[in-house]
Amino acid sequence: MNPPTIPVINLRIQHESLRAEIAAAVTRVLERQNFVLGEEVEQLERAIAVMQGCDDAVGCANGSDALLLSILALGIGPGDAVVVPPLTFFATAGAVVRAGARPIFADIDPRTLNISATAVEAALADPVYGKKIKLIIPVHLYGQCAEMDPLLALARKYEAHIVEDAAQAILATYHGQPAGSLGITGCFSFYPTKNLGGAGDGGMITTRDAALAARLRRLRNHGSSDRLTYPEVGINSRLDTLQAAILLVKSKHLREWTDQRRARAADYRRFFAKIFGAASRHDPAAVYPTEDAPVVLPHESLAGEHVYHQFTIRALRRDELAAHLRARGIGTMIYYPVALHRQPAFQGFDADSAQCPEAECAAAEVLSLPLFPELSSDQQQRVVEEILNFYR
């Protein structure tokens, strides 16, 4: 199958513009031969801490380990429960299970697609598992922060921690506060397709708690701060110096790229209003797609800045639409087609009885359209025109 003429993401364009600078950064590491936790890792940690409004940042091997390390550092494990949303990447709940705790799935808000504070409160009040819940992990899905104020209030009321899964939300804000600065920790991923992506895996944990940061640094290094004594058992999750060097180069461009992503999102809204509006087949106030309004655009909260890791619509007959676009050379992705409480790996945790109808409904409708800083206006217009052609 030929690659799409309009891919859902294009990493090559970004790399070409930075090729010489990245090559020089990599060469410096190769010449110095300090491949693990080198000086570029410390530089990146300081840069991310400042960027996300925190005192400390701790590099690790990937975003999944950022979650696991946060859970372990808080002392959460067997006998404990953790509230997570069901519409997210597998790692959010997977890290809970890896730590020996039980994931409790709380349904999403159908407009924002982020975890619902009402559903979280119901979980915390549950007579069976409520008292076991020690942690809430809201996911800032697609680049928009969850509604944190009610979640923080619930955490205080029920004496639970909040760890932010900000893997998709670097530079996003909530009431002026950066993602990753609102909970006890924030967890970021540098997977290549992220807004700030490396040339492989990488992760970061932000926190304002100095003691917790020190423990995270031990835990990422088998439980040792000096590689001689091991007061506790950790894991091997160190950020490679090569990845940090590449990310440092890219981090200088992140604000510009984020502004471009937001501009591309605004362009999509303009094209949908122009092209669909004339056909009376797009309702900007809709929550669910219908025959009269088959496409629902992503809700953008007034509470903060959405960084548009994805531009994700809800679409009627989603799978048919995706096939139609693919046949016309337009790439799309589905994040995520199966709600986590329906994944086989979690069925031993009573997940099969979890009541998350909004997540299941969204999982059957969400479709992420092409979005990257270099996407052209002509390409976006063609995407929207082809979507309209499908529904005519």
N, C-alpha and C positions, 0 to 999 in steps of 0.2 A: 504493500500500500504506500502510495506517495505521501510525503509529509504535507500537512495542511499549508495552504498559501497564507493563511492568517492563523498562526499558532496561538494557543492559549497563553503561552509565555515564550519569550525569545531571549535566552541568556547570551547568545553569541554577540549580539549588537553591543551589549554592555561590556563584554570582555574585550572586544576589539578596541573600544575607546580607551581602555585602561591597560592594554596589553603590555606596553613598555614599563609602566610604573609597577605593575604586578610582577613582571619578570625581574625587575631590579630588587624588589622586596624579597622575593623567593631566593634570589641569588645570595643576598646578604645572609639569610638563614643557612643556606647550604654551605657557605664559606665558613660560618661560625660553628656549624655542626651542633647547635643547641636546639634539638628538635622537640623537646617536651618541656612545657612550662618555662620557655625562654623569656627574654625581656619583652618581646612583642606581646606575649600573653599579659604581662603586667600592664603594658601600655593600653592594650585593648580593654582590660578590666577597668582601668581608670576612666577611659573615654566613655564606656557604656554606663558607668556609675553616674558620671556627670550628665550624660544624655538623658538618663531615665530618672534623674532627681534623687539618687540614693547615695549613701555614704560608702557603700562597698558593692563590688561585683566580683563574682567568683566564676572563672571559666571552667568548663567541663567538656566532656567528649561530645555531648549532643543534648538536644532539648528534652528527650525522654529521661536522661539521667539527671537533668536539672530538676525535674519533678521528683524523681526518686530520692535524690540527695536531700531535697527540701523536706520530704516526708520523714526520712531517716533522722535528719538533724533535729526535727521536732519531737523525736521519740515516739512516733506513731508506728504501730505494728500490730501483731496478732491481738485479737480481742477488741480492736478499735474499728471505727467505721469512718468513711470519708464520703462526703456528698460531691457528686460530679454530674455534669450535664450529659445527656445521651447523644447529642449531636456534636461530635468532635472527633478528632483523630484518636485511634485506639490507645495511644500512649498515655492519655490523660487518666483513664481508668486502669490501664495496664501497670502504671507505676504504683498505684495503690495496692494492687494484688502482689506485685513484686516485693513490696514492703511487708506483706503478710496481713494487711488490713482488708476490710470489706468495702467494696464500692456500693454506694447508695445512689441510685439514679433519680435526679429531680428534673422534671420536665422543663421545656423552654418556653420563652415568650414567643408567640407566633409572629410578632412583628419584627423584633430585633434578632431572633433566632438564638439569643444568648439565654443562659440559665434564668429561670423565673424565681424571683425572691419568694413569691407565694408558695411555689413548689418546694423550695428549700425550707421554708418555715414548717410546712407540713411534715417534711422528713425529720426535722429537729424535734417536732412534737410527737413523733411516732412512739407508741408505748413499748415497742420491742427494741428498736434500734436507736431511738433518739438519744438516750443517755450514753451510747457508745460513740456518738459522732464527735470527733475531736478536730475535724478539719473540713473546710469547704474549699473546693477548687473551681472557681469560675473561670471559664475560657472566654477570652476576648476574640470571639469568632470572626473570621474574615477581615480583621483589622479594626474592629470597633469594640470599645470597652463595654463590658457588662455593666448593668446598673448597680454600681458599687455601694452607694449610700445605704439602701435597705439591707444589702448583704452584710456590710460592716456592722450595722445596728444589730442584726441577728447574731453575728459572731460574738459581739459583746454580751448580748443577753444570755446566750447559751454557752458562753465560755469556750468558744471554738476559735481556732486559727483560720486565717484565709491565706492561701497560696494562689497567686495569680498565674494562670497558664496564659502567658503573653507571647507565645511562640509566633503568632501571626500579627502581633500588634506593636512592634517596635516603633516608637515616636507617637503612638496614639496617646490621647489624653482623656481624662474624665474630670470635668470641672477644673481644668487647668493643671491637674496633677498627672504626671506621666504614668503610663502603664508600667506596672512593676514596682511602683512606689507606694501603693495603697494597702497591700497585704503585708504579712510578715516577710514573705519573699515574692519575687517575680521571676518567672522562668521563661527564657528566650531560646529560640532555635536559630542556628545559622545554616540550616539545610540549604542547598544551592538555590532553590526556588523561592526562598523567603525574601522579603523586601531588602534585608541585608543578608546576603547568602555567600557562603564560602565556596571552596572547590571540593567539598566533601562535608562530613558531619562536623558539628560544633555546637556548643551551648553556653549559656551564661545564666547565673543566678544573681539577682539584685536584692539588696536588703539594707535596712537602716540600723540593724542590730549587730554591733561589732562582735559580740560573743558568738552569735549564730554564724557570722561570716567566718570566724576562726574555726568553728567546728566543721563548717562546710568544706573549708580548705583541707582539713585533716581527712574527712570522709572521702573526698575525691581521690586521695592519695593513700588508699588502703587503711586509713585511720591514723596516719602519722604526719607530724609536722616537720620532722627532721630526718625521716627515712632510717632512723636508728631504733627508736622506741615506738611502740604501737599500743597506746592506751585503749583503743577500741578497734573493732573490725569495720573497715570501710569498703570501698570498691575502687577499681582502677578506672577513673574517669577524668583523665587530664586532657586539657585542650592542647592540640598540637601547635607548636610555634609557627609552622608553615601556614596553617589556617589563620592564626591570629595576624600574621603579617599581611595576608591577602585581605582580611577583613578590615584591618586598619586603613589600607588604601581605599577600600570601598566606603568605609564609614564617613569619609570626608564629603562624599557625594550623596549621602542618604537623605538629607533634608531636601535637596533639589529633586531627587527621584520621587520622594514622597509627595512633594508639591505637584509633580507631573502626574502621579497616579491619581491624585485628587482632581486634577484638571481633566484627565481622561474620564473619570467617573462623571463629572459634570457634563462632559460632552455626550456620554451615553444618555444621560437624562434628557439633554436637549434633543438628541436624535429621536429618542422614544416619544417625546412630546410632539415633535414635528411629524414624524412618520406614522406613528400609531394614533396620535391624537386626531389627525385628519380622518382616520378610518374609524374613530370612536371605539377603538379596541384596546385602550390602555387607560386604567384608572389609577392615578398616582396615590390615591388614598386607600387602595385595596390592601387587604392582608392575605387573602387566599385567591389564587387564580380561578376564574370562572370562564364560561363560554363567551360571555360578553367582554370580559377583561382577562385574557388568558396569560398575561405577564404581569408579575408584581416585581417592581424594582426594589433594591435593598433599601431598607429604612435607615436613615441617617439621623441619629439622635442629636438634639441640640445641646446635650450635656458635655460633648467633647469632640475631639477631632478624630474622624475615621481615616485610617491610612490605606484602606483599600488593598489589602493583600489579595483579595479576590473581589470581583464585581459579580455577585451571586444573585440571580433572579429566582423567583418561584414561577414555574411554568406548567401550564396544562399540557398533558401528554408529553412530559419531559423527555422520555427516552426516544420517542418518535422525533421530537424536535432536534435532539442531539444528533440522531442519525441523518436527518435532513441537512443539518449544517455540515456534518462531516463529509457528506457526499458532495458538498459545494466548496470543499477546501477550507472550512472554518473549524478550528479546534475548540473543544470545550472540555470541562472536567466536572465530575460530580463529587462534591465534598459535603456530605458523605452519604452513600446510598443505603447503608444499613445502620440504624440507630444502635448504639453500643449495647443497650440492654437486650438486643436481639442477636448479638454475636455469640457464637457457640462457646467461646472461652469464658464467658461470664455466667453461664447458665447454672453453675454450681453455687452461685451467690444469690439465689432467688430472683435473679434479674428477669427471668422469664415471666414473673408475676408483676413486674414493675409497671405502673400505669403512666405511660409517657405518650399519649396520643398525639400531642403537638409535634413532638420529635419524629414520630413515625410518619406523620403527614408531610412534614418538611422534607424528610429523607427521600420521599417519592417525588418531590417537586423541584428541589434546588438544582441549579445549573450555573456553573461559573463560566462567564464569557471571557474572551481574550482581553487581557489587561496587563500592560507593562509600560514603562515610561515612554518608550520609543514608538508605541502604537500610533499610527497616523489617523487623522480625522476621516480620511477616505475609507480606511479599513473599518473603522467603527461604524460609519454610515452603511457600509455593505453588510456588516453583521446584522444591524437592526433591520435593514431591508429584507434580508433573507428570513429573519424571524417572522416578519409580517407576511412574507410570501407563504410561509408554512401555514399560517392560521387563516389565510384567505379562503 
